Amino acid sequence: MAAPYCTGCDRSAPLTDRSSPIGTSGMALLSYARYKAGMENRKSQSGFTLMELLITIALVAIFAVIAVPSYRALTADNQIIGALNDFANTLGAARAEAVARGQTVIVCPSSNATTTKSPTCNSQSDDPQKWNTGWISFVDVNGNNQFDSTDTVLRVHGPIANGVTLTSPKGGGAVSGFIGFNRMGFASPTFSGKTDLVVQACATGTGHVRGGSLKLVLAGSLSSSSGGC
């Protein structure tokens, strides 16, 4: 039976070489090319060496040691600024309301300012006076310097951030437990016998104390400063 016709085959070559025009040498070249391509593909997919991985871990650890304290300090500064700004906004709004309404407006510390529809002022007899738990401002309708059912609540503020303290050092005189503004906009400090009131904010969770303060004078004006803790 005659051999099947093969276009391009060398009929003088052995039958084993007639199955393809490439021949044995061509198959060898093709196999080597495939092997080389596979090795290059494996190289392109290789990962980190152990030494490279250890160096990367060491660099990440160094950056973390440098960055974490700075981040904590920045967070503490932002919390202090936030607490003082909120308190200053409440005092400023209370003074404006006192002048606009022609009545006394009181700001007092409160531990249930945001948890009830009828918040109350804390009973303050300690030193320093603490504002951490929150505060409320209200129109003192009957002028008794206390919050009761006939008064009108203007603003409420809940507890400040954890790790930050907001206090009014006594510094002499008796604790009154509130900050008041009369119809002329003049302030009544929480401590009798004083001409101004300093509210101090401090953060102690950063390895060293950071702080800022507000100063309220009897004329009703506010000023701020950093440090002091």
N, C-alpha and C positions, 0 to 999 in steps of 0.2 A: 504494500500500500504506500503510495507516495506521501512524502512529508507535507504538512500543511504549508501553504505559501506564506512567506514572511517578508513584507516589504522592508528593504533596507538591511536585511540580514546578510551576513557573509556566509554563502553556502559552502565555502571551503573550510570554515571553522567547524570544530566539533559540535555535535548536536546540543551539548550543554550550553553552548554560547549563542545558539540561534534563537532562543526564546525572546531576546530583546536586543534592540540595536545598541544598547549601552554596553553590554558585555560585562565580564567579571571585573575588569579594572574600573568601569564606570560605577558599578554597584559599590565597590570599595570606597570610591571618592564620595559617593552620596552618603554612605554610612558615616564617614568621617565628618562630613559637613553637618549632619544631624547631631552627632556627638558634640562637636564644637559649639553648635547653637545651644544645645542643652546645658553645657557647662557655663556659657555666658549668661544664660537665663538664671541659673542657680546663683551665680555671683551677684546678679542684680537684685535677687531676693534675699540676700544675706542680711542679718540683723546686727545689733551692737555686739562688740566683743565684751568680755567681762571687765576689762580695764576701762573701756569707754563708759560702761554702765556705772562703775564705782566712781569715776570722776564726775559724772552727771549728778549722782546722788550727793556727793560731797559739795558741789556747787549749790545745789538746791538747799542743803542744810545751812550753808553760810548765808545765803540770801534771806532765809527764814529768820535766822538769828538777828540779822540787821533790820529786817522789815517789821517784824512783829511788835517790838517795843515802840517803834515810831507810829505804827497803826494804833496801838493802844493809847498813846499820848494824844494822837489826833482825835480819836473817839472821845476821850475824856474832855478835851478842850471843847469839842462840839456839844457835848452834854452840858457842860458848864454854861456855855454861851446860850444854849437853848433854854435852860432853866432861868437864867437871869433875864433874858429877853421876854419870856412869858410873864415873869413877875413884873417887870417894868411896864409891859403892855397893860397888865391889869391895873397897876397903880395909875398910869396915865389916863386910862379910860375912866377910872373911879373919880379922879380929879375933874375931868371934863364933865362927867355926869353931875357932880356936885355943883359946879358953876351953872350948868344948863338948867338944872331943876331947882336951884336955890335951896337945896337941902343937904344934910350931911350924908356922905357915902362912906361906908366902912369896908375895909378889907381885913379878913381874919383867917387864921389857919383852920383847916377843916379836914377831918379824916374820912368823911362820907360825902364829899362834894359831888362825886359822880355816881354814887351808888344808891341815891334816894332822891325822890322828888322834893323832899323837905330837908335840905342839908343844914347842919348846925356848926357853930364855931367850937373849936376845941377850948377846953378850960386850960388856960396857960398860966402856970405859976412857977415854971422852972426857968433855969438859965443855962443855955441860951434858949430863946424862943424858936421853935422848930416849925418849918414850913414844908418839910419833905412830903408829908402826907397829902398835901394839896391846900387849896384855899378857896374862899368865895368872896365876892363883893356884893353889897346890897345897899339899898337906900334905907337909912335909919329914919323911918317915918316919925316915930314918937320921940326920937332924940335921946334914947337911954343907953346908947353905945352897945347894945346887945341885939342879936338877931332873934326876932320872934315872928309870930304868924301875921302881924300887920305890916311887916317889912317886905320890900320888893327885891328879889334876887336879880342881879345884873349879869354876873359871870361866875362860872365854876371852873375849877382846874383840879385835875386828879393828881396822884402821886408823881413825883419827878423820877428820872431814871435811877435805877439801882446803882449804888456806888457813889452817888453824888449827894452831898448834904447841903441844905439851904437853911441858914440860921440867922437870927438877930442877936448878937451878943448883948448882954444886959448893960454892963458898964456903969451901973449906978442907977438909983431910982427904983421905983416899983414897976412890976410887969403889969401892963394894962391888957394885953392879949389882942390888940387890933391896931390897924393904921386907919386913921380917919381923915377925911377932907371936908372942910366946911364950905359954905356957899360962896366964899371968897376964893376958894382954891388953896387955902393954907392947910398944911398937914399937922396932924397930931401924932407924934412918934409913939411907939408902943411903950416906951419907958419914960416915966415922968422925970423931970429935972434935966432932960437932954434937949439940945437944940438941933440935933439931927439923928438919923437912924441909918445904920450900915447893915445891909443884908449880905451875908457872905456865902458864896458857893464854893465847895471844895470837892475834889475827886481823889480818892486814896487808893484806887485799885490799879495804879500804873507803876508801882515800884517807888514812886516819889509823889509827894502831894502837889497837885495843881489846883489853881483857884482863880476866882474873880469876885468882884463885889459891886454892889449898888449903894449909892449914898443919897438919901432923901433928906433934904433940908426943910425947915419949917415953912419956907415960902412955897414949897410944893415942887421944886425942881429936882431932877434926877441927874446923877452923873455916874459913870462906870469906870472901873479900873481892873487891871489884871493882877494876879498874885494875892498875897495877903494871908494865905493859909499856913 
